[in-house]
Amino acid sequence: MSLTTLVQLIFTGLVVTWIIRAIFIVVVLSIGLYYYRQHLKN
């Protein structure tokens, strides 16, 4: 296992983690906004 392969693996792992985090934040925000709007209507 060379150093460049290791760096690429770590980098890919970080990118995947950030993408999952971003998707999670977007989903939570959309759900929050939806409930907030429903609350405002009532």
Secondary structure, DSSP 4 states (H G I P E B T S, - for coil): --HHHHHHHHHHHHHHHHHHHHHHHHHHHHHHHHHHHHHHH-
